[in-house]
Amino acid sequence: MMYGESPIRLPRISHVSNSGSDFGCSSDHTSYIVHIPPTPDNNPAQVSIVLREFDFNPASVLVPSAPGDIDSGSSRKDNEPDLTDVRISEEEEEDDTLLYKISHPLTRIVKISPIIIALYRILIVVRVVSLVLFLFWRIRNPNNKAIWLWLLSVICEIWFAFSWLLDQIPKLFPVNHATDIEALKATFESPDPNNLTVKSDLPGIDVFVSTADAEKEPPLVTANTILSILSVDYPVEKLSCYISDDGGSLVTFEAMAEAASFAKIWVPFCRKHRIEPRNPESYFGLKRDPYKDKVRHDFVRERRYVKRGYEEFKVRVNALPHSIRRRSDAYNSKEEIKALEKWKHWKVKVEEDQVKEPRPALVAPKATWMSDGTHWPGTWAVPCPHHSRGDHVSIIQVLLDPPGDEPVEGKGGEGRALDFEGVDMRLPMLVYVSREKRPGYDHNKKAGAMNALVRASAIMSNGPFILNLDCDHYVYNSRAFRDGICFMMDHDGDHVSYVQFPQRFEGIDPSDRYANNNTVFFDINLRALDGIQGPMYVGTGCLFRRTALYGFNPPDVFVVEEVQSGCCDCCFPRIKKRSRATVASEPEHYIDDEDEDRFDIGLIRKQFGSSSMLVSSVKVAEFQGRPLATVYSSRRGRPPGSLTGSREPLDFATVNEAVNVISCWYEDKTEWGFNVGWIYGSVTEDVVTGFRMHEKGWRSFYCVTEPDAFRGTAPINLTDRLHQVLRWATGSVEIFFSRNNAIFAGPKLKLLQRIAYLNVGIYPFTSIFILTYCFLPPLSLFSGHFVVETLTGSFLIYLLIITLSLCGLAVLEVKWSGISLEEWWRNEQFWLIGGTSAHLVAVLQGILKVIAGIEISFTLTAKSSTGGDDEDDEFADLYLFKWTALMIPPLTIIILNIVAILFAVCRTVFSENPQWSNLLGGTFFASWVLLHMYPFAKGLMGRGGRTPTIVYVWSGLIAICLSLLYITIKNSEIDGGWFMLA
C-alpha cells in the first residue's frame, strides 16, 4: 500500500499484563525477527587459533567456538567463516590466509598551533600569579573606612579566583581529533580472503530515541528524527532503532507507524540521490538551492513526488490526536450502547426471576482505541486504572522487521513515480518500546527508560554499541555513525567507553541572546578535556560501548608509555604507544584470567537480573565490540570477518523475554541504576553516568565532524532557558552532595579530569558570591565608599593586568577553538544572569533536599512553541514573556544599580567636598554589572520595547522598598549622631 492512500492499519502489539506473566500478541509470530549475534555458533568460548609468524614470534588469538547458552537451532550459513579448530601454520603459509590484517589508523590528532598553546599556557600562569599577588595586596590593604565592604569584596574575589582555577586548569591540553572514514571502509568493507562476499564486518549499533510527552515533544519532530536515523550511511543489517515512549501515548505509537510507512520511499530516495540532511523537515526547508550538484535527470520529478508525500505524511501525523479522539468516541459510543443493552437484559432477567447475575456496569470506561478495534494498552486520553501515565503494561512493537544480509534492489521502468532500480530498499529494524509502569514503583525518569531500552535491545539485537539521541536531535550528517565507530575500532579502541558528539542547535536567534548554543562549553571545555581522559557525557549524541554501560572495567592490557617531560601520570595525559613485541610475545586466550573476573556468569546474574538471555548476551556484545586483531592493535582483538554472518528469524520466546525485562519489577534486587546502565539519583544522570566510567579508568573521545553530526532544538525564550539552566544546576548540586563527588573518586581518574568533574559540582555555589558581588556597587555608591580606601596605582595596575590577561586568554581560546568573540561574550553575560537566578535557586533546592529530604521535580522543556504574536516569525518565541520568580534577583540587581548610579552622581555633583574617585570606581563597577545584564533587560522589554506590566509592578515595589530602606538607614545615622552629641 502506498503511503498516501489511506492510514495504515496497525497490527496487534505485544504486551504483558499487570503481573508480567501473561503475553498477548498477534497470531502470526513469523513477522518478528531476532538478532542472534553473528558469531560462529553464537557463543564465543575456548578454542584458540594460532596465527602464523609475521616477522616476529607467533601469537594466538582465541575466537568463538562451540554453542553454549544461545542455541540458534540452525546450521551454519555457507558464507559464514568457519573458525572452529582451525590452525594456520608456517607450512600452510602459501595457501592459507592471515586471520589478521594490517590496518591504517582510523583516527589522528590534528595539532593546534604550538605557538598558540604556548602563549595560552603562559597567560594562564601570568594570570594565576597576578591573582595571587592581587589578593595578597588586597588582604594587606584593608579599607578601614568601610571594613564591611572590604571584607565582602575580598571573600568574593578569593572564591572567584578559586572558581576560575577549577575551570581553567583542565584546559591546559586542548586537542582536536579527526577520523578517517575511508580507512574504516578499507578495513571493514573491502574485499578480503576472509570476506569474499564483501559483507560489512562493522559492529552493530543500537540507536535509542527517548520521548515522554506527546504534547511537549511533538510526534512529528520525533518522526523526523527516526527518519534521519533509518537513512544513515551505515550497513542496514547492522543498525537497529528503538523509540522509547515513556508516556505510553497512542499518538506517538501511530506517528512512529506512519514514519515506518513513509520511510519506505524516503530512505531509498536519500540513498539514490545522496540527500543531506536526511531529516525531511530540514531538507525541504533548506534555503539553499536543492538542485545544486544534482545531475540525475529524474531528481526534480522524484523530489517533487517525495515532497508531496511528506506533506501528506505531515497532515496525517498532525491530525492523529483528532483522528484518535474521533475513532475512540465512535467505539466508546458503541460500547455504551452495548452496556445499556446488557443492563436492560439483566433487568428483565431479574424481574422475571430467571437467574441471579451480577449487575453489569451501566457506563463503559472511556477507552482509547487502536485502528484495529482493540483497546490501546498504554495511556488513555481519559486516564483510568491500568491506563494512565504512571500505570500501564509493557509494550513492544516491531514496526520494521530486521533486514536480511543481502541487498534488495528496487524496481524501475516506465510508468513508475519513483525509479529505485539498483537502489537497496532494505530498512533498519525499528522497535517501539514503552516500559511497564505501576503505582508504588520509582521509575527513575529518563534514566530508567534508557535502562529498559538497554535490556530489551540486548535480547532483540545486542548491538555492541549504543547511540542515544533526544527526540528533537536528528542526524544531520549521514556518515556520523562511521566517525564514531572509528574511535571504537581504532588501536586501543577497546579502552574507549563512549564517543561524545557536540550538540548543535537550529532555530537560535542570530545574536544568540541567551547563549543557547553553549559554544564555550562544547567547543572549549569539552575539547580541552579530550586531551586528558575525555569529555563528559552530556545527555544526547553519544555513542556508548555496551559493556562500559554494563559497568565493567576496561581491559587491563600492558602498554609501553612515553611520559611527557615534567609530567606525572596522575596529573597529565600520556602519549600511549603499543610495542609490537608486546602484542605478539605471549599466548592469547579469548577468556583470560582478567576476563574471568570481569565476566563471571554468577556475578553477572546477580547484577543484571534473572533473564538468562540477557546474561548470555553480555559476553557476545563484548566480543563483537572488540577492534580487529591487527598487527598494531589490541592483543584482545577479534578475527577479521567474524561479524559477516547472517541473522536468523526471531521466535516467540525472544519477544516474550524482551517484554519481560522491561517490566517495572525486573530491576528489584539488581544493580541496574546503581552500577549497571544509566545511574539513578540525579536529574543530570548523564554527567553521573559518564563520571562512573571515567572513574573506572575508561577513556572517552570528542568527535567534531564537518558537517555537524547531529542537530537539535533549544529553548530561545528567557523563561524556558532559565528553567533549563535551573535543572542542570540542581543536578550539579545533587552531585556535589552525593558519592559521585569527584573528591571521592578512585585513583584511576586523572587529576585534571577530577578537577573538571569537581567544578561541575561546585559551580552553582558561585552564585552566592556573584549575587553578593553584584550588590556591592550600589552599596558602595550609596555609602560613598569603595572596596579600596583610595584608587592607588598598585590597585589599578593589578586590575589592568588581570583584565588584559583575561582578554588575551579569550582571544587565544577563540583562535584554537574556532568560536567567535561574540559567542564568548554572550557566554560571559549569561553566566552572570544564570548565576544570579537559576544557580542560586538550585543551591537552595539542593540544600533543602539534603537537609529536609524534599524531592525536586521538573517538567519537560517544550520542544516547540507557537506562543509568539507573529506566527510567520521564526524567532517569535524569543519575544514571548512568561513571568517566573527566577527573574526577581536579576531585576532587583538592575534597578538597584541604576538607582545607585543616579543617586551617587547627584550627591557628588552637589556635594561641597565631592569624592570623585569613589564615584568613578563605584560607577565603573555598577556599569560592569549592568553590561552583563543587558540581554536579561532586553528580554524583559519584549518585542519593540513592549514591556509587560508585571515588570513595572515589580520595579515599583522594589524601588519603594529600597527608598524606605535608605530613609530608615539615614534616620538611624542622624539619631545616632544627636545621641553622641548629647
N, C-alpha and C positions, 0 to 999 in steps of 0.2 A: 504494500500500500504506500503510495506517495505521501510525503509529509503534509502536503497542502490539501488533501482530500477531506478528511474528517478527523476529529480527535481519536487518538488510538485507544483501543480497549485494553485496560491494564490487566495483567494476569493476577491470579491469586498469589498472595505473598506468603512467605514462610515466617511463622511466629510461634511463640510459646505462650503457654497460659501463665497464670499467676504463680503457680508452683514451679514453673520451669521444666516440668516433666512432659507435658503434652506438646505435640508438634503437629501443626497443621500446614499443609501446602497443597499445591495443585497435584492432580493425579499423575501428571506427566513429569517425571523427575529427570528425564533424559536431557532436558534443556539446561541442566546445571553442569558445569564443567569445573572440575577440581584442578588445582595447580599442584600436582605432585612434583616435588623438587627434582629437576632433571639431572640427577647424578646417577652413576651406574648402580642399578638395583636399588636406588633411592635410599641408601644408607651407607655413609662413609664409615669405614672401620678396617683396621687390622692388616691389610695386605700391603706390603711395600713393593715399590718398583724402582729398580736401580737404574740411574741414569748413566750413560756411557761417559767416558772421560772427554773433557774438553779443555785441554792444556793445563789441567790440574787434577787433583785426586778426585775419585768418583764420590758423588753424594747420592743419597737415596731420598726419594720423595714418596710418601705414602699417600695413596689415593683411595677413594671409596671402593668398597668391595661388596661383601655379601649382604643380602637383605636382612633387616632386623625388625625394628618396631614398625616401620612403614612398609606395608606389603602391597605393592601395586597390583598384583594378581594378573599380570600380563607379561608376555615375553618382550625381550629387548628389541628395539627398532633396528632395522638394518643399518641406518646411517648413524647410529649411536656408537661412539668409540668404546670398544671392549677393553677395559683396563685391568681386568681381573687376572692375576697371576701372569703378568707379562713382565719379562725381564729382557732388557736390551744390553747386550754385552759388546765387547770390542770386536768379537768375530762377526757380529751382525751389523757392523758399522756401515757397510756399503749398501745394505738392503733396507735396513730399518731406519726410522727417523727419530729425531730427538723428541723427548716429551717436554722439552723447554724450548723457548725461542729467545733470541736476542731482541730486546725491545728498547726503543728510544725513550728518554724521559718524557713523561706526559705533562709535566709542569716545570716551570722555571721561575726564577726570581728576576724581576725587572728592577734593576738597581736605580735607586734615587740618586741624584747628583751628590757625590761626596762633599762637594763644597757647601751645598745647601744643608746637608745633615750636620756637617762640622759647625757651621755658623749657628745652626739651630741649637745644638748642644752647648755651644759657648754662651749663647744668650740665656739659656736656662741657668747655667752656672752663675752668670753675671746677675741675673735677677734674684737667684737664691741668696747670693752674697749681699746684694743691696738690701733685700728684705730683712736679713738678719741684722745688718748694721742699722737700718732704719728703725726696726723695733727696739734694738738696744738703745738707740738715741732717744726714742720716744719714752722709754721707761726711765731713762736718766734725766729727762727734762719734763717734769710734770707741770701742768698748768695750775698753779696754786690759787688762782682767782676763780677757777671753776673745776675743782678737783673731780667732781662727779662726772662732768663732761669728758674730761681727760681719761678717766678710768674706763668709762663705757667704750670710748673710741679705741683705746689700746686693747681691750679684751676682744672687741670685734676684729681688729686688724690682725691680732695673733691667730684667731681662728681662720680668717680669710687666707693668711699665708699657709697655714696647715692644710686647708682645703685645696688650695691651688697646688701644693706639692703632691697631694694624693692624685689629683687629676693630671698633673704634668709629667711626673716621673715615669709612668708607664709608656709615655710617648717617645722615649729615647731611641727606640729601634723600629721605626716605621719601615715597612716593606710593601712591595707590590708583587703579586703573583700572577702569572699568565699561564694559560693552558694551551696544549697542542692537540686539537681535535683530530687533525689528520694523522698524527702518530697513534692516537687511540684507535682510529679506524684501521690503520695498517696492522695494529697488534691484534685486534679482536674481530675484525670483519674482513680480513684479506684471505685469499686462497692459501691453504696451508696443508701439508701432508696429513695433519690431524683433523682437518676440516675441509674435505674435498668439496662439500656442497656449499661452501661459503656461507654457512649459517652463522649468525651472530653468537659470539662467545661472551658477550657482555652480561653482567649480572642483572637480575630483575630489580625493578623499582616499584614499590607500592606508594601511591600518592594519596595523601589524606587531605580532604577538604572538610572543614567544620563550619556548621551553621547552627543557630539555636533559636532564631525568631524570624518567622517569615514576614513579619511586618517591618521590623527594623533592618533586616537583611533581605532585601527583595529577591525572590526566586529568580528573576531574570538576570540579576547580577551573578548569582551562583551558577546559573545555567551557562552563562558566557564563560565563566571560569572553567567549568567542566569541559566545554567545547575546546577551549585552548589547550587543555591537558590531553584530551583524546587525539589531538592533531600534532603533537610534538614530534620532532625528528629523533625518534628512538625506536628500536625494534619493537614492533607491535606486540609480539608474543611475550616480551619481557616487561610489559607495562600493565599495571592494574590501578584502577582509580576507585577510591572508596569515599562516599559522601556521608558524613555523619550529621544527621538531623537530630539534635538534642531536644528539639521541641516536639518531635513526632507529628509534624504537620502534613496533612494530605496535600496541601497546596505545594509544598516543597517536593513531595514524592512525585506528584503528577508533572511538575515542572521538569524534574530530572528525567522522567519518562519521555516527555516531549523533546528534551535535549538529546536523548539517546536516538530518537527517531530522526531529528534534523541532522545529527552527526553523520548519518549515512550518505548525505550529499556534501556536507561541509568539509569533512575530513579529506575525502578524495579530491575535492576541489582545491584545497590547500596544498595537497601533495603534488597535484598536477602542475599548478601554476606557481608553486613556491611562495605562497602568500605569507606576508609578515605585516603586522602581528596576526596571530591566529585566533584572536578574540573577535567574533563577528561585529559586535557593537563598536569596538575600537577601530576595526579595519574599515567598515563602511562609514565611519565618522571621520576618517583622515581628511585633513585639509590639503594635503599634497596631491599631486596628480597620480591617480591609481593606475594609470596605463603606462607609466614610465618603466622602461626596461622590460616590458612585456611584448614578446614577439609572436606568440601563437595567434593565429588568425581567429580562433574561436574564443579567445579570452573575453572579449567585450560581451558577446552573446551569453556566455556561461556566467559571467559576473552578474549581468542583469537578471538572469534567471535565479541565481542563488540569493541575490539581494531581495528579490520579490518574495522568495521563500522565507527568508529571515524576517521580513516584515510581517508575514502571516504567522510565523512562529512567535514573534513578539506579541501579536494580538492574542493568540491563544494562551500564552503564559500569563499575560497581564489580566486576561479575563477569567483565569482559573478560580479566584475567590468567588466571583459571581456565579460561574457555572456550577461549582461545587455546592454553593449555597442553594441554588435553584434545584439542582438534582436532589439534594438532601431533603429539601422541603417537599418535593414530589413524593419521594419514597416514604417520608415520615407521615404524609397525609394518608397514604395507603395503609401504613401500619396503624394509624389511629382509627381508620375505618374498620380494619380487621379486629383491633382491640375492642371497639364498640360492639361489633357483631358477636365476638366471643362473650362479652359481658351480657348481651341480650340473651344469647343462647343459654348461658349459665343461669340467668334469672328465670328463664322459662323452666328449666330443669328443676330449679329449687322450688318454684311454685307448684309444680306437678309432683314433687317429692319422688322423682325417679331415681336420683342419685345425689349423693352429697360430694361436691367437689370444692377445692379451694377457690375463693373468689379471684377471678383474673383481674389484672391491672386494667383500669379504665383508661389511663393515659400512658401511651408508649413513650419511652425516652427519645429526646431529640438527637438522634444519631447523625453522624456524618457518614455518608455512603460513598463507596467507590463506584467506578463506572461499570463494574461487573455485577452490581446489585448486592454487594456484601458490605457489612459494617467495616469501616476503617478501624483497625486495631489500635491505632495511636490516639492522639489527642483530638477530641471532638470540638466543634465550634461552640457547642453548649456543653461545658465540662460536666462530667458525672463520674461516679466511682469507676475506676479502672480505665478511664478515658480522659484523663486530664494531663497537664504538662508534667506533673510530678507523679503520675500513677498510670502507667500503661505497660504493655508487654514488649518483649524484644521483637524487632522487625528486621529481617534481612531479605532483600530482593535483588537478584542478579538481573540488571536491566540490559546489559550487553554480555553475552557469553564470551568466555576466553577464546581467542582465535587459535587456529591451528598454526603450525610452524611453516607451512608452505604458503606463498603469496596466492591470493585470489584476485585475478585480474577482472576489471570491469568490462562492460560491453560498450560498443560504439557503433558508428554507422549512421546512415541517413535516417532522418526522422526522429532522432533522439535529442531531447533538450540538452542533455549532458553527455559528452563523449568521454567516457572513462576507460577507453581501450588502452591496455598496458599500464593502468594505474592500480595499485594494490588497494582493494576495497575493505580489507580487514580493519576491525576496530578493537582497541584495547578493552579489557574487561572493565565493566562499570557496575558497582555494587552500591545499593542504598542500604544504610545501616542506621537504625535507631535503637539504642540500648534500652533495656528494661529499667523502669523507674517505679519505685514503690515508696509510700509514706514510711517514715522512720529510718530510711537509709540516707547516709551522706553521699551524694552522688559526685561531689568534688568538681562540679562545673566543667570547664573545658578540659582540665587535666584528666578527669575521669572518662570523658568522652573519647579522648585520644587513646587512653589505655585500652578501652574497649575495642577500638579500631586495631590496635596492635595485636590483640589476641585473635580477633576474627580474621585479620589478614594473614596471620601466621598459619592458620589452618587452611585458608582458601587459596592463597598464592605464595606466601612465605618469601616475598622478595627480601634479599639480604640488606636492601637499602630502603629507607622510608623518607619521602619528601612531604612535609606538611605545609599547607597553604591555608590562609584565611579565605573565606568565601568571596571576598572582594579583591583578592590578589590573583591576577591571571598571568599566564605565561606570555611574556612579551617577546622573548627570544626563543624560538622553537628548538634551538640547539643547546639551551642552558643545561638540560639534564646531562648531556655529554660533558660539558665543562665541569660539572660537579663530580661526575664519575672519574674524571682524570685524576683528581686528588686521591680518590679512594683506591684506584688501581695502579697508582704510581709506586715507585720504590718506597718501601716502608709505609705503604698506604694502609696496612693493617693496624697502624697505630693512630689512624685518624678516626675520631668519633663522629664528627659532623663537619659539613661544609656550609657556612653561612653566606647567603647572598644579601647584598644591601637591599633595603626597602626603598623603592622609588614610587612616587605618587603622581597621580593625574588630578586635574581639577583644582589645583592650588592657584590662588591669585598670583599674578606676575610678580608682585613685590614680596610675596610670602610674608605677609604682615606678622603672623604669629609663629614663624619658624616651623611650619608644619613639615617641611621636607627633612628636618633634622640632619642636614648635611654635615654639620660639625661632628655629630656622633657617628654617623655612618661612614664618612669619608676621612675622618681624622682619628677618632678614638679607636674604632674597630680596626682600621688599617694599621694603627700602631700596635695593637695587641697581636696582630698577625705575625709580628716579629718576635713574640715571646712564646706563648703557649697556644695562642689562637684567640679569635674573637669570641665574645659571649653569644649565647643563643638568644635571639630577640623575638621569638614567637612565631614567625612565619618566614617562608622562603629558606628553609633549612633542610639539607639532605643528611639524614642520620644513617649511621651503621646500626643495624638492628641489634646486634649483640652488645653494643655500647648502651643502647636504650635499656637492654635487659639488665644492666648493672654489673656486667663482667668487667674485670680489669683488662687493660691492653696486654697483648702478648709480650713477654719479657724476653727479648731477643738481644743477644750480645752484639754490641756495635763498638766501633772504634771512633772516638770523638776527638776532634781538633778544637781545643779551647781557645777562645779569643784572648788575646793578651790582656792581662789585668782583670779578668772576669772570673767569676766563680759560678758553679752550676746552679746554686740556689738563687742567684740574683739575676743573671742574664742568660739569654739564649745561647745555645751552642750550635756550631755547624756540624751536623752529623754526616759521617761518610762511612759507608759499609766496606769492609775489607773483603776482597774476592776470596782470599784464603779462608776467611771465617765462614763464608757461605758454604764452602764445599769440603770443609775439613773433617766433619764428623757425620755419622749416620743420622738420618732424619726419620721421624715417625709421625704419622698423621695425628695420633693422640699420644703426646709425650707426657712426662710427669706433670708438667705445668698444666696441660690441658685436662688431665685427670682431675686436678684440683679445681680448675675453672668450670668444668662441665660435669661435675658429679651428678648423676641422674637423681639420686635420692635427695640431694640438696636442692636441685632444680625443682623437683616436685613440691617440696615444701614452700619454695619461694613463688612458684608460678601457679599453683593450684592443682586440682585433681585431673585435669584434662591430659590424658596420655598422648593425644595427638599434638597438643601444644608443646608438651615436654619433648616429644620426639623431633619436633621441628627446629629446636634450638641448635643442635649440632649441624644440621643441614644448612641452616642460614649462615652459621659461622664459616663453614667450608666454602659456600658459594660466594661469600663476601671477600675471600682472600684474593690478593693480587696473583697474577700468573707466576709460576715457578720459572722465572727467567734467571739468566746468569747473574744479573746485578741486583735482583730484588730480594725480597724476604725469603729466608730458608723455609718458611711455612707457607709458601705459595701453592696454588692448585695447578694441576697439569693443564696445558692448553687443550681446548676442545671439550672440556668436561661439562660445559653448560650449553652444549648444542643439541641436547636430546629433546625428544618430543614430549608434549604434555599428554595426560590421559584423562578420560572423562571423569567427571565428578559423580560421586554416589550420594545417596540419601543420608548416609551416616555422617558424611563430612559436613553437609549443610546443617544437619541437626546439631553437630558438635559446635559449629560456628555460632549458632543461635544460643547454645548453652553457655559459652564463655562470655557472652555479653549480658548475662543476667546480673541483677543487682547484688545477688548473694555470692557470686563467684569469688570476689576478692576477699571474702571473710577468711581470716587466719592465713593470709598470704602476705607477701611483701610488695604487692602492687601499690604504687604511690609512695612507698617509703624507701625502698632500694631498687625497685624494678619499675621501668617505664617513666612517664611524666610524674614529677614529685608533687605531692599534695601539701596543703598547709599554707599556701601563699597565693595572692591574686596575681602575682608575677611568677607563675610556675615555670615560665620559660627560662628566666635567669637562674633559678634554683636548679633546674634540670641540667643546664649546661655547666653550672658550677660543680655539681656532683661528678660529672665526667672528668672535668679538669682535675678535680681533687684526687681521682683515681690514677692520674697520670696520662690520660688520653690527650691527644693533640687535636686541634681544630684549625680550619683554614678559612680565609676570607676570599670569596670568589667574585671579583668585579668583572663583568662582561661588557662587551660592546656589540650590539645594543644591550640595554638593560635586560636582565634575566626575567624579572617579574615587575609588574606594576599594579598599584592598588589605589585606594582612595583614602583620604584623611579628612577629618572634620576641619572646615575652614571657619566655622563660626566660633566666636570667642568663648561662649559658654561651653560648647562641646569640647573645645580644646582644653579649657581649664579642668573639666571633669576627666578628660583623658589623662592629663598630667597628674591629677589627683590620684587616679588609680595606680599609675606607675610608682608615684612617690610612696603611697601607702604600702605597696608591695615591698619597696626597699626598706621601709621601717620594719615591716614584719621580718625581713631577712636579718636585719641588724639584731633583733631580739630573739633570734632562733639559733639552733645549732648550725645553720647554714651561714653564719657569720664567718667571713674569711679568716678571722683571728684564730678560729678553732680548726682550720683545715689541716690536713695531713702534710707530711713533708714532700709529697710528690707535686705539690702546687708551687710553681716558681714564685720567687719573692715579688717580682714586678707584677705577675699575674694576681698574686694575693693582694697587692696594694690596689689594683684596679677593682677587684671584687669588694674590697673593703670600702672603697669610695662609693660603690653602688649602695651600700647600706648606710653610709654616713651623710651623703649629700643632702637629703631632706632636712637634716638638723641645722644646716647652714641658714635655713630660712629664719631661725630665731635671731641670728646675728645680722642678717640682711634687713629684717624689719627694724631692729634696733638702730642700725646704721642709717636707715632712711629717715628716721625720726630725729637724728642728731642735727641735721642742718636747720630745721625750724626751731629746735631747742636752742641752737647756737644763735640764730638771728633774733629770737625773742628775748634771750637773756643778755645779748650784747657781748658774749664771749665766744671764743673759738676753741677748737680742740687743742691748739697750742697757745701759749701765752702771747707770743708775737710771731709774725711770719718772718723767721730768720732765714739767712742764706742757706744754712745747713738743711733746714726743712724743705726748702724749695728745690735744692739740688737732689736730695733723696727722692722727692716726689717726681722730679723730671726723669731721673734715671729709671725708676720703676715703671713710669708710664711709657717711656721710649722703648724699654726692653719688652714690655708687653706688646706694643705696636710692632716691634721687629719680629717677635715670635708669631704674631698674627700673619704678617706678610709671608714669613717662611712657611708656615702651615698652609697658607693658600697656595704657595708655589709647589710643595710636594704632594698636596692632596688633590689639587685641581678645582677646589671650590672658589667662589668669588668672595671679595671682601664684604660685599653687601650681605651675603649669606652668613658670614662670620659675625657681622654686626647685628643682624636680626637675632641670631642665637644669643648674643650677649644681652640684648634687650629683653627677650622673653625669659632668659634666666632670672632676671630681676623681677619680672612680672609674676612668674611662677613661684619664685622664692617668697614673695610677699602675700601669696594667696594659697594656691593648691598645696605647696610643700608644707606650709605651716599647719594647715588643717590635717594633712597626712600625719604629721608628727603627733598632733593631739589625738587623732584616732588610734594611732599605733600604741601610744602610751595607755589610752583607755582600754585597749584590748589586752595589754599585758597586765595592767593593774586590776581592772574590773571584769575582764573576760567578755567584753562587749564585742560581738562579731560584727564585721564590716561587710556590707553588701553593696554591690554595684550593678547598674543596669548597662546593657549593651549600648555602645555608641552607634547611632543610626548611620547606615552606610550611604544613604541618600536623603535629600530633603527637598521639599518644594515650598519652603516657608517664605521665600522672598516675594516681594510685591511684583517683580518683573520676572515672569516665567521664562522669557527669552534670554535673560541674562545668565550666563554660565556661572557667574560668581554672586548670584542673588543671595545665597545663603550667608555670604560674608557680612552682609549688612543687617542680617536678622538679629534683633536684640532680644535676648532671653535673660531676665534677671536671675542672679544667683547670689547667695550670701558670700561666695568666694570673692566677689567684686568689692566688698566693703573695705578691706585693708588697703588695696591699691588706690581706691578712690579717696580714702582718708589721707593717704600719703600725698597724693597730687594736690588736694585742696589745701592741706596744711603747709606744704612747701610754697605754693603760690601766695597764700596769705602771709606767710613769714617773710618772703622776699619784699612784698609791698610794705609791710609794717616796718621792716628794717631800713628800707630806703627812706621812707618818710621820717622815721626817727633820726636817722643820721643827717639827713638834709637840714632838718630844723633844729638840730642839736647845737648848743653853744660850743661843745667840745666833741666834734664828730670822731668816731673810731672807724676810719676808712679801711684799715687793714682787716678788722673783724668783719666789716660788711663785705669786703671783697672775698674773703675766704668763705664765709657762710653762703654768699650768693653763688659762688662757683660750685660749692658743694651741693646746694639745692638744685642748681641747673643741671648738674650731672645726674641727679636722681630723676628730674623731670624729663630729660632727654631719653633716658631708658624707658620711661613710662609713656612715651609718645604713642606707640602702637595701641596701648590699652586705652588711652584717651581718645584716639581716633576711632576705636571700636565702639566706644560709648556714644559717639556723635552720630552713628548710623550713616545712612546714605544722604549726601548733600547737606550735612550738618543738622539733620533732623534728630535732635537729642530727645530720647524718651523722657517722659515726665518723671519717672522714678529716679532718674539721675538728679534732676533739680530738687526733688524732695529730700533725697539723702544728702545732697550738697548743702541745702539749707539747714538740715538738722545738725550736720557736722559743724558747720560754721557757727551756729548758735551755741553748741556745746563748747567749742574752742573759745568763743568770746567770753562766755560765762566763766570758764576755767581761768582765762587770763585775768579777768576782773577780780576774781577771788584771790589769785596769787598776788596781784598788785596791792589789794586792800590789806592782805596779810603783811606784806612788806611795810606798808605805811603804818599799820597798827604796831608792828614790831619796832619801827623807828621812834614813834612817840613814846612807847614804853621805855625804850632805852634812854631817851631824853629826860623822862620823868625820873 
